[in-house]
């Protein structure tokens, strides 16, 4: 599984988080919040394989997960 972080999340954890044993997005987020407590206070959406997900989603070893904070600009 590949996990990519953007925006403020890279300041918290770097460019990519190293977690490979999460069966679903809920488990992944719990693990990330345990490793990086400041992430729990951040706002972001989750994309799995380039699709934003709004509920718990199954993951596998080939999943590409991106944590996307709100973007600003014009």
DACORUR-V581891 format. One record per run of one state. SS is the DSSP state (alpha for helix, beta for strand, coil for the rest). FROM is the first residue (numbers start at 0). TO is the last residue. If there is no record, write none. Layout:
BEGIN
ss->[SS,SS]
from->[FROM,FROM]
to->[TO,TO]
END
This chain:
BEGIN
ss->[coil,beta,coil,alpha,coil,beta,coil,beta,alpha,coil,alpha,coil,beta,coil,beta,coil,beta,coil,beta,coil]
from->[0,1,5,7,13,15,16,23,24,35,36,41,43,48,50,53,57,58,63,69]
to->[0,4,6,12,14,15,22,23,34,35,40,42,47,49,52,56,57,62,68,73]
END
